[in-house]
């Protein structure tokens, strides 16, 4: 219980630590003059050489694979796009042109023959009789 008596107000003045601002010789907060790269290079020394070499080889391999994949995807995209333009677009345009011609013919029939004949494809009286009705 001697420790409690030493800290009690009756025991007299107690030595206290000075505030953090007044502590001299505190070198922890000093700025070090090293760059981020120097710090990272210093951290590499804590790993064995084989691990550093393996990490370097795997990083270089990853970059190489990424470059090759990017190059391949560009070439494949170019081939796919040009093939689509050469092979498919003419068919699409021709189909659209034929549909437009058919629509125009249907409109002409409607105008010339009346509104009901445009849908059926011709005049009902002009078709040959069915073979079973004769």
Secondary structure, DSSP 8 states (H G I E B T S, - for coil): -HHHHHHSGGG--------GGG-TT--TT------HHHHHHHHHTTS-HHHHHHHHHHHHHHHHHHHHHHHHHHHHHHHHHHHHHHHTHHHHHHHHHHHHHHHHHHHHHHHHH-TTHHHHTS-GGGS---GGG-
